[in-house]
C-alpha cells in the first residue's frame, strides 16, 4: 500500500495539520459527511480539511486502501496543545460489511457494489484538520 505520508506533500501536512480550526473537536456529536468523487482516470482521491465520514460508490471486488492523518488536541491542567498523528479508519457498506485498519491505514477487498462509508476516529478528533486518501483498483 502506498503510504499516505509519501503521497502528501510536506507543505500540505503543515498547512492541514498544524493550523487549529475555529473550534476544538466536536466530541462525537457533529458528523461531517464528505462525498468521494474520483477524477476520471485516477485511482486515488484525497481530502484535506475537516470531515468525519467519507461516502462514495464502489464496485464489487475492488481492492481499496485508505489512510488518514490529522490533529489531536491534548490538554493538561495548564495548557492545551496540538499534535499530529494517524487517525483510526474504518469502512462499512452493503450487506453489513465492515473493515477497520491499523496505524491509520486500511487495506481491504469490497464484497459488493454500492455505497461505502469511510469513517475516521476516535470521534474525539471529529472537527479537527486532517487528510484522508482513498485508493481503489
Secondary structure, DSSP 8 states (H G I E B T S, - for coil): ---HHHHS-HHHHHHHHHS--SS---TTS---EEE----TT-SEEEEEE--SEEEEEE-TT-EEEEEEEEEEEEE-SS-EEEEEEE-EEEEEEGGGEEEE-BTTEEEEE--SSEEEEEEEE-GGGTTS-EEEEEEE-
